[in-house]
Amino acid sequence: MTPPTPHGAEPAEGSAFGRGVSPSPRFPEIEERVLAYWKADDTFQESIRQREGAPEWVFYDGPPFANGLPHYGHLLTGYAKDVFPRFETMRGRQVHRRFGWDTHGLPAELEAERQLGITDKSQIEEMGVAAFNAAAKESVLRYTGEWQDYVTRQARWVDFDDDYKTLDPTFMESVIWAFKQLYDKGLAYEGHRVLPYCWRDQTPLSNHELRMDDDVYKMRQDQTVTVTFPLVGETAEALQLTAVRALAWTTTPWTLPTNLALAVGPDIEYAVVPAGPNGAADGRGEPEERELSAEYLLAIDQVGAYAKDLGYPDAESALAAVSRTHRGSELEGISYDRLWDHYADTEAWGTQNAWRILVADYVTTSEGTGIVHQAPAYGEDDQKVCEAAGIPVIISVDDGGRFLPQISEVAGLQVFDANKPLTQLLRAGHRLLRQASYEHSYPHCWRCRNPLIYKAVSSWFVRVTAIRDRMEELNQEITWVPENVKDGQFGKWLSGARDWSISRNRYFGSPIPVWKSDDPEYPRIDVYGSLDELERDFGVRPDDLHRPFIDELTRPNPDDPTGRSTMRRISDVLDVWFDSGSMPFAQVHYPFENADWFDTHNPADFIVEYIGQTRGWFYTLHVLSTALFDRPAFRNVVSHGIVLGNDGQKMSKSLRNYPDVAEVFDRDGSDAMRWFLMSSPVLRGGNLVVTEEGIREGVRQVLLPLWSTWYFFSLYANASAGGGYEATRRTGSEDVLDRYLLAKTRDLVQTVTGRLEALDSTLAAAALRDFSDVLTNWYVRRSRDRFWQGVDEDGRGSEAFDTLYTVLETVCRVAAPLLPLVTEQIWQGLTGGRSVHLTDWPEADEFPADPALVHAMDAVRGISSSALSLRKQAGLRVRLPLARLTVVVADAAELAPFEAILRDELNVKEVSLVPLVDSSAADYGVTSRLAVNARAAGPRLGKGVQTVIRAAKAGDWSETDGVVTAGGVELVEGEYELTLEVGGSAGDDRAIALLPRGGFVLLDTATTPELEAEGLARDLIRAVQDARKEAGFEVSDRIVLEVVLDEPSLQALEPHALWIAEETLATGCAFTPLTTALEGGEGAIAFGPAGTAIIRVEKVEAADV
């Protein structure tokens, strides 16, 4: 017996068909044995070596951080990273799987801070950057051992020995090369922009970092204020707006000390509203002191919303009081009284053009007043509008988000802590019209989880906007799974992409290789892209590119004739996502080494991560590849959904809303978890709720049936032909069940191959699950008698064994990527070969195509399923024979060859196959009933659903070509249910069911004493078989059988004694009557609907047979 593949998979000497295979497998123990075998055999490396010279399939493995233990997200992605490389390897390609580690950036630093007890950035400076970075380096690799154990246990093949780390000098040199390339192309520049800013970590973030995870934006309760700004000056006077109080609303009161302008929309209509009869709320607070004489300016669309604050009883009254209106464009240039005088010295602060109304297109009336307070240091739009008007950016807080001394009222307070005292100051100065609580979605730092602020900072940027169009073009060359991500989440993100802030005011990361003169009188900038360039200019070749060592490289400024200025590196490090985006070339030290290799291994054939990486790794890969190489970084990408706890919420250790991974591995095994995740819709972008029941369902649906088939085969193969039958590969047979199974195997191979080629493990798994049902619940069950009879010494009876061997071996190969451990154990036991993962993927053409047989037998299975459901509904056990099954179908003649199968499968004496015609239902007294699902139809039909329900009950409905119409209204699938009923008194003895492919079946449910006696005999046979098994007999052992039971049962069973003996391999069947009623106890066995008996079995030795 030789497995059908080359590549070192020859069978072991003296192999047998799994003698001693357990019918009750412990999958975790099996998996541990397989893992130990792989390690000793070096199977993974052999799978690569044996494909030397074959076409390569390039896979980029996104590097994880190893400063924390793996979680379900890593588990899910890891399985996907293993399934498809295994498949491609079996397809004949060489697939290297090099593991990598992400080591830089905030994740590493925050873990180091936690371990060191650091709570403020100043503490890092005090301990020294060298010591801190050493701690960060140690922490980031802390759990590499645990990661390797975890990855190995999930049966994921990766190369840990040839791994890469983003902190490696070679990797970092490639990173600075990339930066210099961008700089030389004009795609890297320094700018002063408002960016998301983490005051806790004291560093800016990129906009794409805020959109990676849903939990970056969290609901937060803030205080909003509506502030008054009295209008002054000539322009206000010309428009008769002097002293009118403009109203501006903000959710960030802490930015008001740097209010330098107000913005209005050019086409928005603004209303002047006098204080109402109840007085406006910006007075002294007491009712009798409320402002009665002032006028207020706000968008007319918001007057009603501010009615009570302005002193009116309702919105109608406030709108009726509007004295005049102005378009926003008319208000441009009007000056107003500033809130405070912190920046009143216009010469010192450059605020000559401040404190006036500006016009901006982005202003809307969706919330607030339609007038937007402008703090150019703390708002991206504010900065753009104010800079265009010649208004400076003034910073009022330090790097930690604490107010500077010039804001004396709140100096030293953190911005969020300053909101309350600033609001009190506004109220005291009669500038506060409204204070309200406001719940909104607010961005938080993706690492430290503190609320962010927006702050103007100096940063280096990648000019993404310059290559945005090209990025969109190259995106069209990428195959996305799911497909909608291409033009949806990723495509839309690209179309709105902004320049990428890549500098971080931190410590542990790749350095920005920019040196500047420390004397502005002699400016100079040098950018370096290699160690050679650094050695050329500084005379030293660094062996560590991290801070502080790289910062120590200085030299005199060549452009300074005085020789006093020095070239010093800017202190920033690169965004960790710049490292990640550089992975394809930096992992091989391109362009300094492996240039030829990289050119043939980029773009990658495959990458996979979760959907959030459309704004993370997928995005940065695409940016850098477009900018540096003008091509995509990858050809095919799976962007999977996320895993949720069993309550549908994010997984939480405190809530314990998910099963522990280690416990699942120990209880159900890694293959069970792999199947659960890979067979779910999560790889197609959906989210997945993880439950223990879901994981165990995979064991029941696939793993146990596959193992049971292997157990069944090994049991009967070893019992056949004397010392056991050694099956051979066979793809042809005369038996109809063999032919059907072989044709279904062809379909399976075709389907799974196509789905895995399309990176769709969900439908690949569905095909395997369906085939498992065919194999175990149809073929094996329907073929038991053939295996029971075994193989004669002259080879007769071998077809069933050869067919099952061939199919089971093929299924092991097809299922290997999705169930690598269990299929390995079965395949090795079946073939004696080295590893299923060293075999070639099966070819569908090896198996016969027989679509007519498949169609007919599938129909027979459907009929059987429907009829068995009717039995269950009627409470009639399968072992009880019934008189007749009537099958009314369009293709009745095609099913005629399978009448015997239907009779045996359904245990009926007669099967009547009747062609389906228009009058068939009436001929059999069958009527249809329409039931309308009001809950499903209601949202679409509204009140009309009641009309449809009444029409259905009155019989005013029809079905034509599958379209159901009731009361003149066409219903859609899911809004109704069609059922059949048998009319008249005959309905009591007949059950009816619709068939999925059209037509119906009628089952006679009436019984007779003769049928009941035969059913009792079948029950006894089953009880004897259980007794044989309990006694530990082999399937081929002959027995002596004695049955002690009551007189009525004995009389019913005696005519079937010979049949009972034949079915149980008994030399005869001796019945002994009971003299008294059997009450149970020792030796009593229940069988049939209500009977009990004493069953005695004794093995007949070979010499006695």
N, C-alpha and C positions, 0 to 999 in steps of 0.2 A: 504494500500500500504506500503510494508516494504522493505527497501533497503537490498540488498542481502549480508550483512556483519554483523558480530558481532562487538565487541569492541566499544560499546557506540555510535553507529551511528543510534539510533532509530529515527524515524521521529518525528517532533514536532506535538503536538496536533493541530488538526484543520487545518493542512497545505493544501494549494490549489496549483494548477499548475500555479504558478507565475502570478496571476491576475495582470493586469496592466504592463506587461513586455513591455518595450519600444522597438519599432522597430529600433530606432536610439540610440544605447547605447553610453554613455560617459564612456569609459573604465577606465580612471584615477579615476573618482568618484566612480565607482564600486569597484575598487581596494582598495581605501581608506576605504570604508565601510567594506570590507573583512578583511583588516589589523586590523581595530578597533575591529571587531568581534573576531579575533584570540587572540588579546591581552586580551580582557575581558573574553574569554572562556578558556584561557590558553591551546589552542589547541596543540601547539608544545610539551609542557611537557606531555600532555595527550598521544600524539603519542608515546612517550617513555615509559610512565607508562603502557600503555595497552599491551606492548610487554615484560613486566617483565617476566623473565624466558625463553624467546625465545632465539634462537641462536643469537649471536651478530655479527654485521658487523662493523668491526673496521675501522674508518676513522681518518686519521691524517690531521688536518687543519694547513697548513703552516702559521705561524704568520706574519702579516704585521707590518710595522712601523706606528705609529699613530702620527708622527710629520709632516704629510702632508695630504692633502685631497685625497680621493680616485679618481682614474681615470679609463679609459675604461679597462685597463689591469686587475685591481682589479674586475671590473664589470664582465668581461668575466669569470675569474677564479671563482668568487663567484657564478655565475649561475651554473657552472659545479659542484661546491662543494655542491650545493643544489639539482640538478636534480637526481643524482644517490642515495644519501641517502634517498630521498623521495621514489624513486622506491623500494629500498631494504626494507624500512619500510613497505610499502604496501605489499611486498612479505612475510611479517611475521617476519622480523628480528628487533632486537633492535639496533638502531643506535644513539649513543651519539655523539653530535656535539659540542665539547668544543672549545670555541674560545681562541685564544692566541695572545699575543702582543710581537713583537720583539722590544727590547728596548736599546740594547747596540751597541757599535761600532761607526764607523765614521758617519753613518747617524744621530745618536743622537748628536754626538759632533759637527758636522758641523752646524746643526740647532741651537745649543746653541751658537756657535761662532757667527753666523749671528745675533742672537738676542742680544748678548752682545757686538757686534761691534769688535770682536777679529779678527785680521788679521794675527797673528803670534803666534806660539806655546809658545814663551817666555812670552807672555801676560797671558797665562793660569797659568804658574808657578808663575807669580807675584801676580795674584789674589788669588791663592791657589787652590789646587786640590779639596778640599772639597766643596768650593763655586762653582767651575766650574761644578763638577759632580751633585751638587744639581740643577743647572740650566739645565743640560742635562736631568736629570730625569724628571724635570717639562716639558721640551719641548717635550720629546718623547711621553708623554701621553696627549699632548695638544688637539688633535683632536679626542679623544676617543668618545666623544659625537656625533660628526659629523659622525664618522665611524658607530656608532650604528644606527643612523638615516638612513644612506645610505644603510646599510646591511638590515635593516628592510624594507625599502621602496622597495627593489628589491625582497621582499618576500623570503628572505633566512632565514631559521631557524637555529639559532645557540644559544648556551648557553653562554650569557654574564655574568650571575651571578656567574658561577663557572669557570671563565676564569683563565688563567695563564699568568704570565709575566716573561720574562727571567731575570728580575732584582730581582725577589723574592729570598729571602735567600734559600728557599728549592730548587728552580731550580738551583741556583748557587752551592749549595752543591753537587748536583748530577753531575754537570759539572766538579767540581774539582775531584770528585770520578773517573770520566771517564779518566781524565788526568793521575791520579795516576795509574789506571789500565794499561794504555798504557805504562807508564814509567816502571812499574814492569814487563811488558811483553817484554821490550826492544824495544818498538815501538814509544817511545818519546825520543828525544835526542836533544842536543844543538849543533849547527854547525855554521860555518862562510861561508855563501854562497852569491853569486850574485843573487839578487832577484829584481823583479819590485819594484820600490821605489817611493813613492810620496813625493817630496821635500816640497810641500806646507803643507801637513799634517804630514810630518816627520815620516813616518812609512812605513815598507815594506808591500807588498801585496802578495797574493798567485797567482801562475800561473793560477789557475782555475778562479780567479776573472777577468782575462783579456779576458776570452773566453765566458763569460756569455751573453753579449749583443753585437750586431753587432756594436753599436755606441761607444764601448770602443776603437776600432781602427778607427781613423779618418784620412782622408787625410791631410797631413801636408807638407809644403814647407820648406826644410832645405838646407843649403849650404854643399856640399860635397867638400872635398879636396883630391888631389893626391899628396903625399909627397915623397921626395927623401931621401934615406938612403944609403949613400956611404959605400961600403963594405970594411972592413979592416981586418988585422990579417993574421996569417999563413995559415989558411984554405982557405981564399980568395986568397991568393997569390998562393997556390998550384993549385988552379983551374983557375988561371989567371983571377981572378975577382976583383983584388984590384982596388979600386976607382970606380968600376962599381956601378951605383946608382940603388938600388932596389926601385921599385915604390909600394907604398901602398896607398890604397884608403879607406876613412872612411866617414861615414855620421855624425859622432860626433867629430868634431874638438876639442871640449872641453876635450876629453879624451887623447889627444896627450901629455900633460905634464907628464902623467903617462905611456907613451909608454915604455915597458920594453922588448919587443920581437917582432919578425915578424914570421908569420906562413905561410908555403907553403904546398901544397898537395903533398904527396909522389909520385904519378903517373902522376902529371901534368908536361907538357913540358914547360920549361921556356927559353925564348929567350934573347940573348944579342943583343941590337940594338944600333948602334952608332947614335949620333945626326944627323939629316938630313940636307940637304943643306940650309934650311931656319932657322936652329938653334932651339934648344929646348927651351921650355917656362920657364925653371927654371933659366934663366939668369937674367940680370938686368932689363929686361922689354922692352927696346927699341930694335927695329929690329936689329940694328947694334951691340947690346950688347948681343944678345941671345947666348946661349951655343952652341958651334960648335964642341967641342972636346970630350965631355963626352960620356960614354956608359951607357945604361939603361937596367935593368933586369925586365921582367914582363912575364906573361903567354903568350905563342905564340898565343893562341886563342884571346888575347886582343890587340895584336900589331896593327891591323887595326883600332881599335877603338881609339887608341892614336896616330895615324899617324901624324896628324897636330900638336899636342902638342910636338911631337918629332922632328918636322921640315920637314915633308914629305908632298908632295902635295896630296897624296892619299894612301889608304890602300895597294894597290899593290906595290907601291914604298917602303913602310916601311917593308913589308914582304920580299921583294927582298933584303933588306939591312941587314937582320939578319945575324950576323957573326958566331954565334954558339948557341947551345942549351944545356940545362942540365935538367935532371929529378929532381923533387923536392927533392927526397931522397938524392941526391948528395950534396944539399946545406945545409944540417943540420949542425949546429954548427958554421957557418960563423958569425963573429962579424960585427958590423956596428957602424958608428958614431951616438951617441944619438943626439936627437934634442936640449935638454937643459940639464943643469947640476944640476937640483934641487935635484937629488938623486944620484949624483956622488960619495958621501962618502959611499963606499960600506960597511965599517964597521958599520956605523951608521944605514944604511937602509937595510943591508943584500942583496945588489944587485950584489954580486960577479958573479952570473951566468946570469945577465941580458944583454940585447942589443946584442942578437944573433938570428940567424934564427932557428926556431923549425919546426918540421914536424907534421902536424895534418890532420887527415882524413876528417874533416868537411869542409876543404877549397875547394871551387869550382871556376870555371871561369865564372859563370853565370852573374856576374857583377863585376865591379872594375878591378883590375889588376891581380887577382889570388894570390896576396900576401896580407895577412891580418895583419893589425896593432893590437898588443896585449896590452890591458890595463887590467890586471887581476882583478882589483877592479871594473870593469864596464862591464864585459862581462862574461856570464856563461861559454861559451866554452873557453874564454881566461883564466879564473881562473883555469879550469881543466888542460889545456895544460901547463900553466906556473908553477902551483904547482908541476906537475910531473917533471918539469925541474929544480926544486929548486929555482924558482923565487918568491919573496914574493908578497903579496897583499898590495899595498900601497894606502891609501885613501888620496885624495887631496881636498876633499870638506867636508863641515860640514853637519849636519843633515838637514839643510835648502837648501842644494845644492849650497852653496856659497864657493868659493875657499878659502883655508886656507892660512895663511901668507907665507909659504915657496914657493908658486907659486906667487912670488912678482909681476909679470907683470899683473896679473888679480886678485889679492887678493881681496876678498870681493864681487866679481862679481858672480851673479847667472850663472849657467853653460850655459844656452842658450844665455845669454847676453855676455858671454866670447868668443863665436865662432868668432865674427868679429875681435876683437883685436888679438886673437891668429892667425888668418889667416893672418893678416897684419904682424905679427912677422915672420911667415913662409916665406912670400914673401920677407921681408927685409933681411932674412938670406939666400935667394936663395935656399930654400928647398921646394918651392911650384911649382909643375908642372902644376896643373890644379885646378881651382875653378869653380864649377858649381852648378846651382840650381837643386834640386832633390825633386820631389813630391813622397811621399810614405805613406803607411798606417802605422800609428804610434799609440802605445797604450797610452791611457789617463786614469786618475784615474776615476773609475766608480762612484765616489761620488762628488769630487770637480771639475772634468773635466779638470784638468790641465795635460799637457804632463808629462809622467813619465820618469824617468831615470832607468837604471839598476845599482845597487850599491851593493857592498859586505857589508853585515851586519851580526851581530850575531843574530841568531834566534833559536827558538825551532821548531822542525819539528816532524810531524808524519811520521814514516818510511813506507810510502805507498808502496814503491817498494817491501817490504818484504811480503806484503799480496796481491800484485797485481794479481797474478795468481788465488788466491782464490776468489778475487772480481769478476774476469771474470767468474769463475765457478758459483758463486751465481747469477750473472746477468742472467744466462740461466734459472733460476727458476722464473724470473719475467715476467709477461705479460705486454708488452708495447703497448700503443696506441699513435701514429701509430707504427706498428710492426717493421718497419725498424730502429727505434731508438735503439732497443736492440743491434744489431750488427753494427749499423751505428754510429750515433753521440755519443751515450753513450758508446757503446762497444769499439769504436776506441779511445775514450778518456781514457777509463780504460787501454787499451793496452799500451798507452804511458804515463800513470800516473807517476808523479814524487812525491818525498817526499813533504809533505804539510807544508808550513811555517805557524805556528799557533800563533806566538807571534807578538804583535803590541806594538810599543812604544807610547802608548796612555794612556788614563785615565779612561774612563767610559766603563767598561767591566768586565767580570769574570776574577779574578786574575789567573795568572799562579802560582800554589801553590808550588813554589820552593824557598827554603831558602838556601843561600850560606854563607860560611864564608867570612868575609871581610878582612881576612889576607891570602894571597896566600901561606904563609909558613905553614899554618895549614888548608889545603883545606877540605871542607866537603859540601855535598849537602843533604838536607832533602826535601822530597816530601810528601805532605799531601793530604789526600783524604776525610776528614770528619771534622766536627766541633769537634767531640770527640777527634780526634788525635791532633787538634790544641790546645784544652783545656788541654790535657794531657801534652804537651810539654811547653806551654806558660802560663799555669795557668789562662787563660782567655778564655771565650767562646764568640767569636765574634757574635754580632747580625746583623752586616752588613759586607759583604765580599768585598765591594767596596774599592777602594783607597779613601782617604789615610788611612782609619781605619785599613785595613788589613796590611798595611805597617808598622804600629806602633807595630806589634807583633815582638818582638826581644827576643833573649836569648843568654846566653854565649855559645860559641862553645864548645861542649863536648870533642872535639878532641884536644883542645888547653890546654896543661898543665899550660901555663902561665896565663890563664884566661883573657887575654887581647882582644882576638878576639870575634866577635859577629856574630850570625847568623841573616842575614837580607834577606827579600824577594827581589827577582829580581823585577825590576819596571814594567816589561811588563804585559800587559793583553792579554787575549786570543782573537784570531780572532773571530769576531761575527759569522762567519759560523760554528765555533765549538759549539757555543750556539745552532744554528739552527739544526745542526746535532745531538745534544743531546736531542732534543725535545721529542722523543718517551718515554724515560725513565725519563727525568728531569721534565716533566710536572706533574708526579705523585710522585716525590721525591724518585725515585728508587735509590739504593736498601734499603734506610733507612725506607721507607714505601711502601706499595702496591706491594710487591715483587710477591705475587701470582697473583695479577691483571695483572701486566706487562707480566708475563710469558704466560698468555693466551690472551694477546692483542698485541702481537708482533710476527711476522710481521703484519703490517696493511693490511687490505683487499683492501684499496684504498687510493691513494693520487692523486692530480692533481695540476700542475702549468704549466707555459709556458716553451717553448723549451729551453730557456737559463738556466733553472735550472738543465739541464743535467750536467752543470759544476758548479752548485751552490748547492741548497738544496738537490736535488736527489743524487748528488755526495757525499756530506758530510754525509748524512744519510747512504749511502752505505758503506763509509769508516769506520765510527764508528761502525756500526752494524756488519760489517765483523770482525773488530779488537776486539770488546768487546764480541760479542755473537756468532760469526761464523754462521750467518744467514742473509738473506736479511732483510731490514727494512720494506719492503712493497712487497705485492704480485702482485698488479695491479696498473698501473700508466698511467695517461693520460698526455701527454706532448704536449700541444696545441701550435698552432702558435700565431702570434701577430696580434693586430689590428692596422690598418693604417688609416691615414686621408683620406678624400674624394679625395685627389689628388694622392693617392698611396704612400705618404711620411709619415715619422714618425709624429705622432700627435704633434701639436705645438700650444700653446696658442696664440703666436704672429701671426701665420698664420691663425688662426681660421678655420682650415681645418677639423673640426669634429663637429657634433651637440652636443650642451651642454646636459649633462646627465639629469640635472634637467628639462630642457625644454622638453626633450623626455618623461620623466616620466609624466610631466604635460599635454602634448599634446596627446601622444599615449599610455602611460602606461608602466609599468614594464614588463608585459607579452609580449608586442610587442617587446621590446628590448631583452627579454630572447629568444623568438622564433627566432629573427633575428640572434642572436649569436649561439644558440644551433643547429639551423638547417643548419648552414653554414659549410664549410669544415674545419673551424679553429680548431675544436677539433680533427681533423685527421692530424694536423700538418701544414696545409696550413695557409697562412696569409689572412687577411680579411680587405677589404676596407669598412669603416663605412660611410654610407650615409643615409640621411633622407629618401630617396626614398626606400632604401632597408628595413628600419625599417617599413615603412608604407606598404610595399608589404606584409609583414607577417600579418598585420591587414586585408588586403583585401583577402588574400589567405585562412586564417584559422580562425582568431578571428571573423570576421564579418559573414562568413558562419556558423560557429558553433552557434553564437548567433542568427542568423536568423532562423536556424532550431529550436532552443529553442523557439523563438518568435512564429514561425509558429505552433509548437505543442501546446503551451499554448493557443494560440488564438483559435484554432479549438477544443481543448479538453474542454475548458471552455464554448464553444458555443454549445457543443453536449449534447444529452440526457437531454434536459431541463435545469437543473441547472449545467451542466458540467459533463464530463465523467472522472472518476478516473481510469486511466490505471493501469494495472498490468503487471508483468513480464511474457513474453511469448517468447519462442525460437523455436516455431513451427508454421507453417501457411500453408494454401493451396494456397495462392496467390504467383505467381511467383516472383513478385518484392520483397515481404517480404522474401521469401526464399533466393533470391539472396543477399539481404542486410544482412541477418543473416549469410549466408556463408561467405560473405566478412568481416563481423565483426570477425568471427573466424580467418580468415587470418590476419586481423589487429592485433588482440591480440597476435597471434603467432609471427608475424614479430616484433612488437614493443618490446615484451618480449625478444626475441632473440637479438635484436640490443642493448637494454639497458643492458642486461646481458654482452654483449661484449663491453660495455662502448662506444657505437657508437650512440650518439644522432642525428647525421646527418641523417643517414638512418632511424632512428626511426621517426624523424620529417617528412622525405619524405613519409613514409608510412601513417602518419596521414594526410599529405597534400593531398595525392592521395585519401584517403578514404573520406576526406571532399568533394572532387569533386563528388565522387560516391553518397554520402549522399544528398548533396544539389542540385547538377545539374542533378542528374539522379533520385534517388529514390523519393525525395520530389516532384520534378517537375512532374515526371511521375505518382505520386500517388495523385495529388491534388484533382481529382474528388472524390476519396474515402474519403478524409478528408472533402471535401465540403459536401458530403452527411451525414457525421456525424455518430453517433451511436444511434440506436433506443433504446427506453426504455427497450426493451427485450434483448439488448446486441448485436443485429446484427450490423455488421460494425465495431466491436471493434478490429479486427485483425490488421488493419493499425496502430491504436493508440497504441496498446500494443507493436507492433513491434518497432515503432519509439521510444516509451518510453524506451524499453529495450536497444535498440542500443544507444540512446543518453546518457542514464545513464552509459552504459559501456564505451562509448567514453570519457565521463568526467573522468572516472577513469584512462583510458589508457593515456589520455592527461594531467593528473594532474601534473606529475613531470615537464612537459614542459610548462604548462599554469596553474600554481597553483591558481591564483586569479580568473580568469574568470571561470574556471571549478568549483571552489568552489561555486561561485554565482549561476551558472546554476544548479549544482547538488543539492544544498540546495533547490532551487526553485522547482526542479523536484521531489525530494523525501521528503523534509521536514526534512531531517536528519541533524546530528550535523556537520559533515565535511567529504568531500570526501577523505581527507587525513587520516582519521581514518578507512577507509574501507580496505578490502583486494583486492589485485590485481585480476582482472578477470581471469578466466580459459578459455582457448580456447575451451576445450572439452565441455563446457556448450552449445556451439553453433554447429549447424549441419554442417557437411562437405558435400559439393556438388560441387566437382571440375568440373563436366561436365557442370552444370548450370553456374558456374562462368566463365568458358572458353567461353561458348556460349554468355552469356550476355555481357562479356567484348568485344567480337567480334562485337556484335550489337552496343555497345557504340562507338567502333572504326569506324564502318561503318557510324554511325550517325555523328560523328565528321567530317569525310571526306566529307560527302554529304553536311553538313552545310557550310563547307568551300567553296564548289563549289557554293552554293547559294550566299554566300557573294561575291565571285569573279565575279559572273554574275549580281550582284546588285539586287537580288530577295529576298525580305523580307520573313521571315519565315511564316508569316501569309497568304501569297499568296500560295494557293495550286497549285501543279504541277501534271502532268499526271502520270509520271512513274519514278521509280528508278530501275535500273538493277544492281544486285549484282552478280559478278562472283567470286566465291570463291571455294576452294577445299571442304569445309565442308558445302555446301549449304543445304543439307538435315537436318543437325543439327540446322540450323537457322530457319527452317520452322515454328516452334511454335511461333516465335517472329515477324512474318510478320506484325501483327497488331500493335505491338509496333513501328516498323520501319515506318509504314504508318502514324501513329499518330505523332510520334516524328518529322518526316521530312515533314509532311503535303503533302503527295503525295497520289494520288488515287490508285496507284497500285505499288506493290513491286514484282519484278521478281527475284527469286533466281536461279542462273544458276551454275551448276558444272563447275569448272575450268578444262579445258583440254588444250592440247598443241596447239590446233587451235583456242582457245577462242579469242585471240587478233585479229587474222585475220578475224574471223567470225563477229566481231563487227566493223571492219574497223579501228582497233586501231593499231597504230605503236609506237615503242619506239624510243626515241631520247637520245643519249649519249652526255653530255656536260662535257668536261674536265676542271677541275679547275687548271689552269696553275700555280697559286701562290702556291697551295698546293702540286702539283705534281712536280714542278720545282726543288726544293731542292734535291729530290730523283732521278729524271730521268735526270736532267741536260739538255743538248741540245736535248736529245731524246724526251722531252716533245712536241716539235713541230711536230715530226713524229706521236705521239699519237693523237694530236689535228687534224692533217690532216686526219688520219685514221677514227676518230670519225665522222668528217664531211662527209667523203666519204662513210660511212656506213660499213667500214671494221672493225667491232667489233662484239663481241658475249658475251652472258651471259650464263654461265653453272653452275648450283648449287650455284648461288649467286656470282660466280667469274666472273668479267668483264675483258675481254681482248680486247685491241685495237691495231691494227697493229702488232700483235704478242707480245705485252707487257702487262703483267698482272698489273692491277691497284689495289690499296688498298683503303679501305673505306676512304672517305673524299677527295679523289682526283678526284671524278667525281660525276655527278648527272644524274640519269635516270628519264626521264619524258615520259608520254604517250600523244599521240595526236590522235584525231579522224580525219580520212581522208575523203576527198570528201566534197560535199555540205552539207551532213548531219551533219558535224561537227559544223555548225552554230547553231544547235538546241540541241546539246548535250555537256555536260561537263564531263570530266573524271578525276579520281584521283586514284592513287595507294593506296592500303591498306597496313598498316604496317605489317600485318601477311601474305601478299601475295594475289594476285588477284587484282581486280579493281572494281570501281563502275562507272556507267554511269547514269547521271541525265538528263532527258528531260527538257530542259529549255524553250520550247515553251509554250505560254499561249493562252487561249481562253476567250471569253467574260464570259462564265459560271464560269471559274476558277477565273477570276478577280472579279466577283460579290461576290463569296464566300469569297475571300480574303478581300473585302471591309467590309463584314459582320463581319469577325473576327476583323478587325481594329476597327469597331464600338463597339464591345463587350469590347475590351480593353479600349476604351475611356470611356464607361459607368462605367466600374470597377474603373477607376481612379476618375470619378465623385463621385461614392459612397464613395470612400476613402476620397476624399476631403471634402465631406459632413459629415464625421465622423460616418458613419453608421457601425453597427456591421456586421460581415460576414453573419449572419443568418437573417438579416432584409430584409423584403419584400419591394418592391418599386413600385411606379407608374412611368412609363417611357414615356417621349415624346421626339421625335427627329425631329428637324426642319432642312431640308437640301434641296439641289437643286433637280430638277425633275429627271435628269438622274440617280443620285445616289439613289433617292427614288425608282425608278423603278427597279434598280438592287438589292436593299435590301428587297423589299416587300416579295419576295418568302421565305426569311429567317427570317421573323418577329417572328415566334413562337420559332425558335431556339435561336434568340437573347434574347427573354424574358426569356426562361428557363435558359440560361447561366448567366443572370444578376439578377435572382430572382425577375423579374418584373411580375406584374399581367397581363401585356400585353405590346405591343410595338406600340405606336401611332406615325405614321409618318405624319408630316405636311410639305407641299411643301412651298418653298420660292417663294415669288412673285418677288423679285429682288435678284440680286447676293449678297451673304453675304461677306462683306469686313472685317470681323473680329470685333474687339471691344468687349464690355462686353458680356459675354455669349457665344462667339464663341470659339469652340474647334477644333483644327486641328486633323485629323485622316486620315489614309490611305496615299497613295503616294502623293495626292495633294488636298484632300477634306477638307472641314470645315463644321461644323454643330453647332446648338444650342442644347445642351442636358440638359433636365430638369428632375431631379429625386426628388421624394418625398416619404418619408418613410410612409409605411402603418402600422397603429397601429394594435396591435394584435387583437382587437375587430372587425376590419374591414376586416381581412383576411378570 
